[in-house]
Every structure is written in C-alpha cells, then in structure tokens.
Amino acid sequence: MRQGRNYPSRMESPRPWNGNIHYHPLLVNAIPKGTMSVLDVGCGDGMLAADLVRSGVPEVVALDIDADVLTRAKSRHTGLPIRWVHGDLFAAAPGGNRLFDAVVTVASLHHFDARAGLLRFSELVRPGGVVAVVGRAANDWWDWPLEVLPHCARLGAKMMGRYWEHSAPTVWPPPLTYRQVRQVASIVLPGVKYRRHFFSRYSLVWLRPE
C-alpha cells in the first residue's frame, strides 16, 4: 500500500480518548501523501475531521445527518478549514460534481445498511482513491473471549478520567457481526483489506481501481 501521512504529533491537550479516537491514526495513515480532498462520513463531533486537517489535508468535508451534533462540532473546532455539511449520505452530493481522493468514516457504518453504505463510499471516491473505515460490529459467540481485555482497558480509562463520551446519536447493537461485515465488504469492495482490532473495532481499507 502507498505510504500514508504522518499522524500529527501536536494534538489537543489533554487528548480525549475512546475506542474510536484510538483508531484515528489508522484512518489518517491510510490516506496516501498528496491527498487533496477527504470526505468524513458521519463526522459526529468532528474530531477525525480536525485530525485530518492537522495531518495536512487541504480540503476536509465533514458530513453528518444530525444538525445538533454538527453545531457542536463547529463550536469545538473553530478556526479549522473544515467544510461542515448537513445532509444524508445517500441524498447529498457533498463534493458537487467531483469525487474525493479519500472517503473515511469511524463508527458510522452500522448506522445504515452496510452494503448500501460501502457502495456509496465507492461511488464518492475517485479512481485510485481510498475508502477507509473503522467500525463497530456485534459479536458471534466465539468473539466474546476477545472482549474481556478491551472491556478492562475501557474501565481503566474511565477510572483515570481519560475516557471521552461522544455526543453524537448512537445505534446499538450493530446489526451485523464482524464475520458478516467482512463478508459484505469483500463482495461490495473486491480486494478490501479487513482487520479486527483490539478495542472492539474492525477496519476496512480499499483502493478503488484506476
């Protein structure tokens, strides 16, 4: 895979933490150097969009269907050149008549039909561009032993006062298991790279063919 961007070393202080924020570097570094435009789908409080700007992406469009969370995101990240767009992923044209160099999202794919969502991501990214997803999924019975250590780590973060609870609307439980997400992604995005991660997350990284 092409070399990604260096994740910014100067961040907000103190840096809030949760399982989604933990994997922001994965998404930032999935984007090749020279990327000019990125769409952040389901941007929520805007923390990933802000990290993308700080990593050097010249144009970041942050899309969310919830007007209230967008208002909070704007107030949290004043002064950053982020274009905030209120709209539905399947109805909005956030890039106008052009496509993005990358489409990224964290913990939003389970808010809508995964097959339709991944297909829409592939339509919004240019040939040669990248789709990068960090998501949540439900557990099959064999997944539950993998949840013990992450659960303890989250409890520790909460006890230390580091854990940050986002203000965006939630959908729980996720409709698909990790196994089902992998199956759907492999069909919709042939050649996608799927990984299961420690803090109850998975990632998908896909390069649209030229």
C-alpha positions in Angstrom: 0.0 0.0 0.0 1.2 3.5 -0.7 2.8 5.4 2.1 0.3 7.3 4.3 0.5 10.6 6.1 2.3 11.1 9.3 -0.2 11.4 12.2 0.1 14.9 13.8 2.2 15.0 17.0 0.6 18.1 18.3 -2.9 17.4 19.5 -5.4 18.9 21.8 -4.3 18.8 25.4 -5.4 16.9 27.3 -6.2 14.5 24.4 -9.6 12.8 25.0 -9.7 9.1 24.4 -12.1 6.3 23.5 -12.1 3.4 21.1 -13.0 5.5 18.1 -10.4 8.2 18.8 -7.8 5.5 19.4 -8.0 4.4 15.7 -8.0 7.9 14.1 -4.2 7.4 13.3 -5.1 4.3 11.3 -7.5 6.3 9.1 -5.1 9.2 8.8 -2.3 7.0 7.8 -4.4 5.0 5.3 -4.6 8.2 3.2 -1.6 8.5 0.8 0.6 11.5 0.8 -0.6 14.1 -1.7 -4.3 13.5 -0.9 -6.0 16.8 -1.5 -9.6 16.1 -0.5 -11.2 13.9 2.1 -14.9 13.2 2.9 -15.5 12.3 6.6 -18.9 10.5 6.7 -20.9 10.7 9.9 -18.4 13.1 11.3 -20.1 13.5 14.7 -18.2 15.8 17.0 -15.7 16.4 14.2 -12.6 15.1 15.9 -11.5 12.9 13.0 -12.1 15.8 10.6 -9.9 18.0 12.8 -7.1 15.3 12.8 -7.3 15.1 9.0 -6.8 18.9 8.7 -3.9 18.8 11.2 -2.3 16.0 9.2 -2.1 18.3 6.2 -5.2 17.5 4.1 -6.0 20.8 2.3 -9.8 20.1 2.0 -11.8 18.2 4.5 -15.6 17.9 4.1 -17.4 16.7 7.3 -20.9 15.2 6.6 -23.5 14.3 9.2 -27.2 14.0 9.1 -27.6 15.3 12.7 -27.8 19.1 12.8 -27.2 19.4 16.5 -24.0 17.4 16.5 -22.7 19.5 13.6 -23.4 22.6 15.5 -21.4 21.2 18.5 -18.6 20.1 16.1 -18.3 23.6 14.6 -18.0 25.2 18.0 -15.4 22.7 19.1 -13.2 23.2 16.1 -13.5 26.9 15.3 -10.6 28.2 13.2 -10.0 25.0 11.3 -10.7 24.9 7.5 -13.4 22.2 7.6 -16.5 22.4 5.4 -19.4 21.2 7.5 -22.2 19.7 5.5 -25.6 18.7 7.0 -27.1 16.0 4.8 -28.0 12.4 4.1 -25.1 10.3 2.7 -27.5 8.8 0.1 -29.1 12.1 -0.9 -26.4 14.7 -0.6 -23.7 15.5 -3.1 -21.0 16.8 -0.7 -18.4 17.0 -3.5 -20.6 18.6 -6.0 -19.9 17.2 -9.4 -16.4 15.8 -8.5 -15.1 12.9 -6.4 -12.9 12.8 -3.3 -9.4 11.5 -3.1 -10.5 9.6 0.1 -13.6 8.7 1.9 -13.3 7.9 5.6 -15.6 7.1 8.5 -15.4 6.0 12.1 -18.2 4.2 13.9 -20.9 5.2 11.5 -21.3 2.3 9.0 -23.6 0.4 11.4 -26.0 3.4 11.4 -27.2 2.4 7.9 -27.3 -0.7 5.6 -23.6 -1.7 5.3 -23.9 -2.9 1.7 -25.6 0.3 0.6 -23.1 2.4 2.6 -20.0 0.8 1.2 -21.3 1.0 -2.3 -22.0 4.7 -1.7 -18.4 5.2 -0.4 -17.1 3.6 -3.5 -19.1 6.0 -5.7 -17.8 9.1 -3.9 -14.1 8.3 -4.2 -12.2 8.8 -7.4 -10.4 6.0 -9.2 -7.2 5.4 -7.4 -8.6 6.9 -4.2 -9.0 5.2 -0.8 -12.0 4.2 1.2 -11.1 3.7 4.9 -13.5 2.6 7.6 -13.2 1.9 11.3 -16.4 0.4 12.6 -18.4 -1.4 15.3 -20.0 -4.9 14.9 -21.9 -7.4 17.0 -20.2 -10.5 18.5 -20.7 -14.1 17.5 -20.4 -16.4 20.4 -16.7 -17.1 19.6 -15.9 -13.4 19.7 -16.8 -12.9 23.3 -13.5 -14.0 24.8 -11.8 -11.3 22.7 -13.9 -8.7 24.6 -12.6 -9.3 28.1 -9.3 -7.4 27.9 -10.7 -4.4 25.9 -13.5 -4.1 28.4 -11.0 -3.9 31.3 -8.9 -1.3 29.4 -12.0 0.9 28.9 -12.9 0.6 32.6 -9.3 1.7 33.4 -9.5 4.7 31.1 -12.8 5.7 32.8 -11.3 5.4 36.2 -8.3 7.5 35.2 -10.7 10.2 33.8 -9.4 9.8 30.2 -12.5 8.3 28.6 -14.5 10.7 26.5 -18.1 10.1 25.6 -19.1 11.5 22.2 -22.3 13.5 21.9 -23.5 12.0 18.5 -26.6 9.8 18.3 -25.9 6.1 18.8 -27.2 2.9 17.3 -26.8 -0.2 19.4 -26.4 -3.1 19.0 -24.9 -3.1 15.5 -27.0 -5.1 13.0 -24.1 -7.2 11.6 -21.4 -9.3 13.3 -17.7 -9.0 12.5 -18.0 -12.1 10.3 -20.9 -10.6 8.3 -19.2 -7.2 7.9 -16.2 -9.0 6.4 -18.4 -11.0 4.0 -20.4 -7.9 2.9 -17.2 -5.8 2.4 -15.5 -8.5 0.3 -18.5 -8.5 -2.1 -19.0 -4.8 -2.4 -15.3 -3.8 -2.3 -13.3 -6.6 -4.0 -9.8 -6.7 -2.7 -10.7 -4.8 0.5 -8.3 -5.3 3.5 -10.2 -6.3 6.6 -8.6 -6.3 10.1 -10.1 -7.0 13.5 -8.7 -4.6 16.2 -8.3 -4.7 20.0 -10.7 -2.1 21.2 -13.8 -3.8 19.7 -13.3 -2.3 16.3 -12.6 -3.5 12.7 -11.1 -1.7 9.8 -11.6 -1.8 6.1 -9.2 -0.2 3.6 -9.9 -0.3 -0.1 -8.2 1.2 -3.1 -10.6 2.0 -5.9 -9.2 0.6 -9.2 -7.8 3.2 -11.6 
